[in-house]
Amino acid sequence: MDALLIMLRNVILFVALALPGFLLVKAGQLKQEQSGALSKLLMYVGMPFLILSGTINNLSFNKELLITVAVVALIGILYTFVMFFASKPLTGTEKDAKTRGMLRFCAVFSNNGFLGIPLAMAVFGANSPVLTVLIILNIITNILMYTLGIYLVSGDKSRISLKKAFLNPVLISFVIGIVLNLLNVKAYLPEVATYSTHFSNLVTPISMTILGMKMGAVKLSSLFRSPKTFYVSALKLLVFPLVIVGALFATKALFPNGVVNADLILGVFVAFAMPTAGLASTFADGFEGDTENAVALTLGTTLLSIITIPTLYWLLNLCL
């Protein structure tokens, strides 16, 4: 029960951070469209420095880490491709191609970076091995989001850009972090780590402020009138996370002395049990996708995750 309360309190705290943005939009002091500037600050400053800070402070390069990186990367790739193909028949009843693509995107891709990593830091601590798993998964899913994700939203393979996929700010900051880590910059120039940490602290309040501004522009009751919200939420928040965690437990049972341990399972759970990725609406705007459902499903899964994340985390702790 302690695990349930700890996660519940943190999830509620994070969602409550959306309140100022929500109230400012409702009061007419801000417009939802102004969240675009904050999104750029989040994508090009906050998130890269969050990854950079985590890489400098958390990763100690040795054989065990290289094995963990390989295993976690493989898990991230397999999960995304399996759910990418599994989501096709599961959304096959939707006739509109743009809507069908958005439903699949929202069911597959998680808000790991803007919500998962900060939440894990709050629950497990900044130096937890769980954070290492999340950082690696965030890099993998970012690359896949800029390829498979863009295809789902746009329905056009020509819109996929490998350049954007591999030159995104998250991957670049990770590579820079590895170099700084190998040079042991933190030992003789600790200000670099401090500087990164200051900017990384922007991620949680800004991401939740953006969410609040989007909530302020819609009627919250309308989010749950469509069965699509509950269906996609069930896939994103319950079915898909349970499938991957169940697979990891099976692997752990078959190879009890392998790399699949409690920290890895917790990291994978946090990464894939998060609500829909915040980039859903950004991609919808940029690639002529289904913006209405992108916003509705992002907000709907986020609100429902207040219940699902703590409950599943509690059950997971009972199994671990």
C-alpha positions in Angstrom: 0.0 0.0 0.0 3.0 2.3 0.6 4.0 1.9 -3.0 0.5 2.9 -4.2 0.4 6.0 -2.0 3.9 7.2 -3.0 3.2 6.9 -6.7 -0.3 8.3 -6.3 0.9 11.4 -4.4 3.6 12.1 -7.0 1.3 11.6 -10.0 -1.3 13.9 -8.5 1.4 16.5 -7.7 2.7 16.4 -11.3 -0.8 16.8 -12.8 -1.6 19.6 -10.3 1.3 21.5 -11.9 -1.0 22.0 -14.9 -3.3 24.1 -12.8 -1.6 27.5 -13.4 -1.7 27.1 -17.2 -5.3 25.9 -17.0 -6.4 28.9 -14.9 -4.5 31.5 -17.0 -6.2 30.3 -20.2 -9.6 30.1 -18.5 -9.1 33.7 -17.2 -8.2 34.9 -20.6 -4.6 35.9 -19.6 -3.1 33.4 -22.0 -4.2 31.7 -25.2 -3.7 28.1 -25.8 -1.8 28.9 -29.0 0.9 30.6 -27.0 2.0 27.2 -25.6 3.9 26.7 -28.8 6.8 29.0 -27.5 6.9 26.9 -24.3 7.0 23.7 -26.4 10.1 24.9 -28.2 11.8 25.8 -25.0 10.9 22.4 -23.6 12.1 20.5 -26.7 15.3 22.4 -27.4 16.4 23.4 -23.9 14.7 21.6 -21.1 14.6 18.0 -22.5 18.2 18.0 -23.9 19.6 19.2 -20.6 17.5 16.7 -18.7 19.2 13.9 -20.8 22.6 15.6 -20.5 22.3 15.9 -16.7 21.2 12.3 -16.4 24.0 11.0 -18.6 26.7 13.0 -16.7 25.4 12.1 -13.2 24.0 8.6 -13.7 26.0 6.6 -16.2 29.3 4.9 -15.2 30.7 3.2 -18.3 31.6 -0.4 -17.8 30.7 -3.8 -19.2 27.5 -4.0 -17.2 26.3 -0.7 -18.6 27.0 -1.6 -22.2 25.0 -4.9 -21.7 22.1 -2.9 -20.1 22.2 -0.3 -23.0 22.0 -3.1 -25.6 19.2 -5.0 -23.8 17.1 -1.9 -23.0 17.5 -0.6 -26.6 16.4 -4.0 -27.9 13.4 -3.9 -25.6 12.4 -0.4 -26.8 12.7 -1.3 -30.5 10.8 -4.6 -30.1 8.0 -3.1 -28.0 7.5 -0.2 -30.4 7.4 -2.4 -33.5 5.2 -5.0 -32.0 2.7 -2.4 -30.7 2.9 -0.6 -34.0 1.7 -3.7 -35.9 -0.7 -4.8 -33.1 -2.4 -1.4 -33.1 -3.4 -1.7 -36.8 -6.1 -4.4 -36.4 -7.1 -3.0 -33.0 -8.1 0.3 -34.7 -9.3 -1.2 -37.9 -12.9 -0.2 -37.4 -12.1 3.5 -37.7 -12.8 4.5 -41.3 -10.9 7.8 -41.5 -7.2 7.2 -42.2 -5.9 10.3 -40.4 -7.9 9.4 -37.3 -6.9 5.8 -37.4 -3.2 6.8 -37.6 -3.6 9.2 -34.7 -5.3 6.5 -32.6 -2.4 4.2 -33.3 0.2 6.9 -32.5 -1.5 7.7 -29.2 -1.7 4.0 -28.2 2.0 3.3 -29.0 4.0 6.3 -28.0 4.5 7.5 -24.3 5.2 10.7 -22.6 8.4 9.2 -21.2 10.6 12.3 -21.5 8.4 15.0 -20.3 6.6 13.0 -17.6 8.2 9.6 -17.1 11.8 10.7 -16.4 10.9 13.5 -14.0 8.4 11.1 -12.2 11.0 8.4 -11.9 13.4 11.0 -10.4 10.8 12.0 -7.8 9.9 8.4 -6.9 13.2 6.5 -7.2 15.8 9.3 -6.8 18.1 11.0 -9.2 20.8 8.3 -9.0 18.6 5.3 -9.4 19.4 2.7 -12.1 15.7 3.0 -13.1 16.6 6.4 -14.5 19.3 4.9 -16.7 16.7 2.6 -18.3 14.4 5.5 -18.9 17.1 7.6 -20.5 18.0 4.9 -23.0 14.3 4.1 -23.8 13.6 7.8 -24.3 16.4 8.0 -27.0 15.1 4.9 -28.8 11.5 6.0 -28.7 12.4 9.5 -29.9 14.1 8.0 -33.0 11.1 5.8 -33.7 8.7 8.6 -33.0 10.3 10.7 -35.8 10.0 7.8 -38.2 7.2 5.4 -37.4 5.3 8.1 -35.5 5.4 10.6 -38.3 4.2 8.0 -40.7 1.2 7.2 -38.5 0.2 10.8 -38.1 0.8 11.9 -41.7 0.0 8.6 -43.5 2.8 9.5 -45.9 6.2 7.6 -45.9 7.9 10.5 -47.7 7.4 12.7 -44.7 9.8 10.4 -42.7 13.1 12.1 -42.1 16.0 10.0 -40.9 18.0 13.2 -40.5 15.5 14.5 -38.0 15.3 11.1 -36.3 19.1 10.9 -35.6 19.8 14.6 -35.2 17.1 15.3 -32.7 18.1 17.3 -29.5 17.7 14.3 -27.2 20.1 12.1 -29.1 22.6 14.9 -29.6 22.6 15.7 -25.9 23.0 12.0 -25.0 26.2 11.8 -27.2 27.5 15.0 -25.7 26.8 13.6 -22.2 28.7 10.4 -23.0 31.8 12.4 -24.2 31.7 14.6 -21.1 31.3 11.6 -18.9 34.2 9.7 -20.5 36.3 12.9 -20.0 35.2 12.9 -16.4 34.4 16.6 -16.7 32.2 16.5 -13.6 35.3 15.8 -11.4 37.2 18.9 -12.3 34.4 21.1 -13.6 31.3 20.3 -11.6 29.7 23.5 -12.7 28.8 21.7 -16.0 26.6 19.3 -14.1 25.1 22.1 -12.1 24.4 24.1 -15.2 22.7 21.1 -16.8 20.6 20.4 -13.7 19.3 24.0 -13.6 17.9 23.7 -17.1 16.7 20.1 -16.6 14.5 21.4 -13.8 12.4 23.3 -16.5 11.0 20.1 -17.9 8.3 19.2 -15.4 6.8 22.6 -14.7 6.8 23.7 -18.3 5.5 20.4 -19.7 2.6 20.4 -17.2 1.9 24.2 -17.8 1.6 23.4 -21.5 -0.8 20.6 -20.7 -2.8 22.9 -18.4 -3.1 25.5 -21.2 -4.5 22.8 -23.6 -6.9 21.7 -20.9 -8.1 25.3 -20.5 -9.0 25.5 -24.2 -11.4 22.5 -24.1 -14.3 21.4 -22.1 -13.0 18.6 -19.9 -16.3 16.8 -19.9 -16.1 16.5 -23.7 -12.9 14.4 -23.4 -14.8 11.5 -22.1 -17.8 11.6 -24.3 -16.1 9.7 -27.1 -15.5 6.0 -26.7 -12.2 6.5 -28.5 -10.7 8.1 -25.3 -11.5 5.1 -23.2 -10.5 2.6 -25.9 -7.1 4.2 -26.6 -6.5 4.8 -22.9 -7.1 1.1 -22.2 -4.6 0.1 -24.8 -2.0 2.7 -23.8 -2.3 2.7 -20.0 -3.3 -1.0 -19.3 -3.0 -3.5 -22.1 0.4 -2.6 -23.7 2.2 -2.0 -20.4 0.9 -5.3 -19.0 2.1 -7.2 -22.1 5.6 -5.9 -22.0 6.0 -6.3 -18.2 4.5 -9.8 -18.4 7.1 -10.6 -21.1 9.9 -9.3 -18.9 8.7 -11.4 -16.0 8.7 -14.5 -18.2 12.2 -13.7 -19.4 13.4 -13.2 -15.8 11.9 -16.6 -14.9 13.7 -18.3 -17.8 17.0 -16.5 -17.1 17.0 -15.8 -13.4 20.7 -14.5 -13.4 20.3 -12.4 -16.5 20.2 -8.6 -17.0 16.4 -8.5 -16.5 16.2 -7.4 -12.9 13.8 -5.3 -10.8 15.3 -1.9 -11.8 15.0 -2.8 -15.5 11.4 -3.9 -15.1 10.5 -0.8 -13.2 12.1 1.4 -15.8 10.3 -0.3 -18.7 7.1 0.0 -16.8 7.4 3.7 -16.1 8.4 4.4 -19.7 5.5 2.6 -21.3 2.7 3.1 -18.7 2.9 6.9 -19.2 0.1 8.7 -21.0 0.3 9.6 -24.7 3.4 11.5 -25.9 3.0 15.3 -25.8 4.3 15.4 -29.4 1.0 14.0 -30.6 -0.5 17.4 -31.1 2.8 18.9 -32.3 3.1 16.2 -35.0 -0.6 16.6 -35.9 -0.1 20.4 -36.5 3.1 19.9 -38.4 2.0 17.0 -40.7 -1.7 17.7 -41.3 -2.8 15.0 -38.9 -5.9 14.7 -36.7 -5.3 17.5 -34.3 -8.7 17.2 -32.5 -8.1 13.6 -31.4 -4.4 14.3 -30.7 -5.3 16.9 -28.1 -8.3 14.9 -26.7 -6.4 11.6 -26.4 -3.3 13.3 -24.9 -5.4 15.0 -22.2 -7.7 12.0 -21.7 -4.9 9.5 -21.2 -3.1 12.0 -18.9 -6.1 12.4 -16.6 -6.9 8.7 -16.5 -3.2 7.9 -15.8 -3.8 9.4 -12.3 -5.6 6.1 -11.5 -3.8 3.6 -13.7 -0.1 4.4 -13.0 -0.3 4.2 -9.1 -2.6 1.1 -9.3 -0.3 -0.8 -11.7 2.8 0.3 -9.8 1.4 -1.1 -6.6 0.5 -4.4 -8.3 4.0 -4.5 -9.9 5.6 -4.0 -6.5 3.6 -6.9 -5.1 5.1 -9.1 -7.9 8.6 -7.8 -7.4 
